[in-house]
């Protein structure tokens, strides 16, 4: 993996080592500090004009299993001890959070026939618009299975909770991903689901989603074997909890640069978020801005109306957090505008201005953008009365015979297929007829037109004007 990353990225060097301290210098006016590099545990000094710290759950971390605890950020990997001391010395306020992980199960010891099958998507949706064709056929995908907790399982949890130090800690964990122990204790009469997920196409391990637990190993095994289908299950790696330090994110600029040390950026769980998407998003933003800082150009700031990254960063830097922060659509005021189908339209130009979008991606984006706008224009210029539409497209039925509708209206309001409209107007629409992705985007664009920050601001002004007029009349 290391060789693939290095060979595929120009000017990149990868060095494995443990960072124990930061090299910090005074600025020319002695009014502020700036980063100068990092010190590794073996004494190596790496000079740097910008540094991004992404410690995950490793900052002064401890692992918990039952009544045992030891210093580690992940099973078999040491925690970062020196770095939190450095951050405290530099004036940063640190807090403490916790999380956990379920045991990993051996696939060949599970009776899947006793679980409810969750088949994969017939047409998987790729994460990127760069992916124009999927190589993975439906039969090559791996299914997920649903199982349920039992009364016997709940009894084991309750009878042994006194031996679980992690769950009794006052350190706060992710509210929206509670551990098995927390679910059993808080919802006493509820049967809980677990989702058996394959860890990979070539892996023999199963991840029991929803079964995060920090009991000692023998209790974990007893718990798992209470679930139908897992009576003979074997555990490859036992679950555990981890508690770790994080930096109060109110000590960051919206660029994720720290307020105390210029050129020092923090990203991920060190800022008080959960991992996964939240951490990845911060890594992208911090990396882009670290590069901008070194090149002495304007940084990238993503607003709340630009993307969910902007909502996340604004929440963190302005409000802070006392629990692992998760991103939800409900946190965003402009969530109807912040959609996956228009993410490229919202952010590609911004990324291009920061040299973060390469030529091939940008060219493809412009092609998609032009094609989308051309299709919308073509559909809007085709107008017929309802009566005429019913004659040329028999499946279209509507009572308002005198009303004039555009082809765009038919597409998104009445669920008429693009290829059916193209049969009537081949010259204008044949070029778009077989593009399923384009048709999906046109449907969404039509259903929620004008849902942009600018459009909502205009609507708000109109409503306030109406309120003022109503008050005046009273």
N, C-alpha and C positions, 0 to 999 in steps of 0.2 A: 504494500500500500504506500509506504514511504517513497519507494522508487517511482511509482506511478505519479504521485503528486509532484515530485521534483522534476521528473522528465517532462511533465505536461505544463509546467509553469515556469516561464522565463525568469531569470534573476532570483530564483528562490533557493535558499539553502535551509535544510532541516537539521537541527542539532538536538539530540536528546540529552537532557540534564535537568537538575532540580534548581529552580531559582530560589535563593535564600534571602536576597536583599536587593534593594534598588539603589542605583547610583543617581543621586539628586544633586543638582548644581543651583547656584543663585543666578538669576537673570542679571543683565548688565546694570539695571537700575537698582538691584538688590531689593526690589519690592516683592518679588515672587520667586518661587522655586520652579525649576524645570527638570525634566527627566534627562539623564545622561547615559543610561544603560542599566544592565542588571548584573548581579553577582551570582554565579552558580555555586553549588555546594562544594565542588572540587576546586574552587578558587578562581576559575575562569571568569574574566570580565568581558562582557559583550557590550560594546558601545552602541548607543541608539539615540536618534533624535526623537523617536516616538516609540512607546511601548503600550501594548494592549494586554491587559491581564484578564484571563478567562479561567479562573480556578475551579469552576464547577462546585462540587461539594467537598473539595479538598482542603479548604482554608481552616486550619486548626481543627480538623475533623476527627470524630470518634465514631466507631461502628458499635452497634448494640445487637446482642443476641441473648435473649433471656436476661439473666443478671450479669452477664459478662459484657465488658466493653474494652476496646483497645484503639489505639491511634491508627487511623486509616481513612482514606477518602473513598475507597472501594475495596472489595475483597482482594487481598494480595497486593495492594498498592498503598504506599506511604502517604500520610497527610502532609500538607504544607505547614510547617511550624514557624519558620523564620519570617515568612512574608507578612502574616498578620501583625507580628511585633513591629515590623517596619512601618506598616500602614498606621498603627497606633502612634508611633513616634512622629509621623508626619502630620498628625492631627486628625486623622479620620476617625469617625465614630463607627464602631462595629456593633452588630447585633448577632443573634443566634437563631437559626432555623433548623428544622429537621425534615427528613423525608424517609422513604423506605422502599423496598423492592420485594416482590414475591419470590418464592423458590422457583427454580427451573426444573421441569419434569422431563423424564426420559420418555420419548414418544412411544417406544415399543412396549412400555408397561401400562399403557392406557387402553381401555376398552371404549373406543369412540362410538360404538353402537348404542351406548346408553346415554349419549348426549344428543341434544338438538342441533342439527346441522344448520349452519349459516353459510350458504353458498356464496362464492365471490361474485362480483359484478359481471354481467354478461359483456358489457362494454366499459372496461375500466377507463377512468378519466385521468389522463396524464397530468403531472404537476406543472409541466412547462409547455408553453406554446411552441417551443423549439421542437417538441416531439410531435411530428405530423402523422406518424404511423406507429402503432403499437406492435411490438414483436411478440408479446406474451399473449398467447391464445387463452380463452376461458378455461380450457381443460388443463392448462399448465399452471394455473393459479392454485394456491393452497386455501382450503376452506377454514373457517373458524367454527368452533363448537361451543354451545351454551350448556352449562351445568348449574346446579343450585346447591346452596348450603343446606344442612340438615340440623335437626334438633340435637343430635349427638355431637355434631361439630360445635354448635353454640355452647353446649354444656362443657366441652373441653376448654374452650376459650375462657368462660367465666370461672371455671374451677382452677385455672392456672394463671389468671391475670396478675396475681400477686408476685409472680416470678418474672414479670415483664417490666424491666426498668424503663425502657424507651417509651412505652405508652403512658406511663405515669409521670413522665417529665412534663414540666410546664412550658418547655420550648414548643413553639407553634409549628405545625406541619401544614401541608396543603389541604385546605378546607374542602376542596372539590374532588380530592382523590383520597378519601379516608382509608385507613388501614382496615384489615379484616376485624381486628380487635375493636376499633372505634365503631364500626358498623354494628357489631354484635351488642356492644354495650349501650349504644344510643338508640338502636331500633330493636328492642328486645323480642318482639313477636314477628319479625319480618324474615322471610326467606330471601337470601341475597343471591344474585347471579354471579357466575364467573365465566369468563370467555377464554377458551383455550386457543391460543394463537401460536402459529408456527414462527420460530425465530428466524427462519430463512429457508430458501429453496433447498439448500444442501445441509441444513442443520437437523439434528435429531432431538433438539430441545424444544419443549413447549412452554410458553409463557402464560401462566394462569392470571389473566387480567382481573383485577378486583380482589386479589388474594394476598396483597402486601401484608407481611407479618414479621414480627421480630421475636417470636418465641424461640426457645432453644431447639436444636435440631430434632430431638425425639418427639417433642410436642408438635412441631410442624408436620412431621410425617404422619402422626396420628390424626391430625386435622385433615390433611389431604385425603387420607384413606376413608374418611367419612362421606366423601362425595361419591355418588353413584358413577361407576366407570373408572374410579381411581382406587378401587379396593386393593389393587396390587401394585400401585404406582411406586416408582423409585424416584428419588430426588437427586439430581445431578449437582445442584448448588442450592444451598439453603438461603432463605430470605433473611434480610437484616435491615436494621435502621441505621441512619447516619445523621449526626448532628454536626453543624458546621457554622463558621462565621460568615457574615455578609456585611457589606459596607452600606451605610445609609445612603440610598440613591439621591437624596436631596443635596448631596455634596458633589453632584455632577451637573455639567451643562447639558443642554439638549443634544449636543454632539456626542455625548458620553465621555467627554474629556473631564477630568477631575478639576474642581475649583482650586485645589491647593497646590497641584503640581502640573505645570504646563507640559503638554506632550504625553501625559499619562492618561490612558483610556481604560475603562472597566466595562466588561460585557458578560452577560449571562447570569448565572446563579449568584455570583458575587454581588450583584445589584439587587438581590432579594426576589428574583423571579423563580419560577420553576424552570426545568430544562426544556428540551425539545424545541418547539417553534419559538417560544419566547427568547430562549438563549441564542438560537441561530440568528434570529432577526437582529438582535443586539450586536452579534459578532460581525454581521455584514456592515451595519452602520458604523461601528467603532473602527473596523478595518478601513473603510472608505475614508473616514475622517482622519485617521492616523496618517494615511497616505497624503491627504490634502494638507495636513499640518507640515509634513516634511517638505512638500512642494511649495509651501507658502501661498496656497490658494484658498479661496472661500470654502468653508466646510459645508457639508450637506446637513440640512435641518428638515426633517419630515414633519409636517404639521398634522394636527388631528383630522383635518379634512383630506389629507393626502393619502393616508394609509394607516393600517392598524399598528404598524411600527411607531408612527407618530403618536397614536393614542397611548400606547404602552410607555413610551419614553416620557411623554408629558405627565402621565399619572405618576410615574416613579420619581421624576425630578422635582415635581411640584408638591406632591402629596406624601411621598415616601410609602413605606409598607411595613407592616408588622407580621406578615405571613407570606409564604411563597406566592408571589403574584401570578395569576393566570389571566390570559387575554380572552375576553368574551366579546361577542358582537354587541351585547347590551351596554358595554362601556363606551361605545362610540356614538356620538350624536349624529354622524352622517353614515350610519351603517347601510342604508339603502344605496348609497353612492359607493361605499367601500366593498365592492363585490369581486369575487375571483375572476369573473368574465371580463372585467375592465381593468384589472391590475396592470396590464401592460400599457394601456392608454394613460393611466394615472402616473406611472413611475418610470417608464423606460426613458423618456426624455430627461428626467431628472438624473437618472443613473448615467446616461450618456454624457451629460455635462460634467460629471465627475470622473470620466474615463473608466467607468465601471461596467460599461456595456460594449462588448467587442463588435467589430464591423459586421460579422455574419449575423449576429443576433439583431443588430440594429436594422440591417437591410431586411431581414424577415419581418421585423416589427412594422416597418414602413409599408411593406407589401400587404400585411394583414390589415393595417389601419386604412390604407387606400381602398382595399377591397371592401371593407366594411362600410366605409362612407359612400363608396360608389354604389353598392347594393341598396343602401338606404335611400339614396337619391333616386335611383332607378325605380324603386318600388313606390316612392311618394309621387312621382310624376305620372304614374299610371292611375287614372281615375275613371270609374264607371258608376252608373246608378246601380242601386241594389238589384233592380229588375234585370239589367244587362249582365251583372255578375252571376245571377242565378241561371241565366241562359248558358253562359260559357263554362260555369263550374256548377254542375247540378247538385253537388254535395253541400253547397252553400245555401242556407235557408235563413231568411230574415223577413220580418213583416213590414218594416219601414221601406216601402217600395220606392219612394221618391228621393230618398237620401243618396248622396254621392259618397262613395268610399274609395280610398286609395288601395292599391295592392298591399301596401304596408299595413293598413288597417286589417285586411283579411288575414294577413300572416300572423299578427300577434294577438288580435282580438277574437278571431273566429277559428283559430287553429287549422287554417287551410295550409297545406304543405307548399313549400316554395316550388317544388318540381311541378305541382299541379298548375300553379299560376304561370310557370315558365312554359307550359304546353300551349297556353293561350297567347303569351307574348314571348316567343322564343328568341326573337332578335334582341330584345332588351335584357332577358333574364337567363337564357340558357347557360351563360358563362358562370352563373352562380348556383345553378339548380342542384348539383350533386355535392355541394359543400355542407356537410351536416354541422360542423363546428360553426360555420358562418350563420347557418339558419338558427342555431341555438342562441347565438349572440344577438341576432336581430330580434328574436322573440323577447329577450330580456330588455334590450334597449327600448323596445316599443311599449312593454308593460309598465315600465317606470321611467318615462321620459322626464327630463327636467329635474331629476333628483340629484342635483349637484349642490355643493355649498353655496354657489352664487344664486341658484334658483330658490333654495330654501331661505336664504337671506332676503330675497325679494318678497317671498311669500310672507315672511315674518313682518316686514315693514308694512305690507298691505294689511295684515291682520291688526297690527298696532294702530294703523291709521283708522281702521274701522272701529276699534275700541274707543279711540279718542272722539270720533264723530258721535258715537252712541252716548258717551259721557256728556258731551256738549249739549245734545238734545234733551238730556234729562235735567 
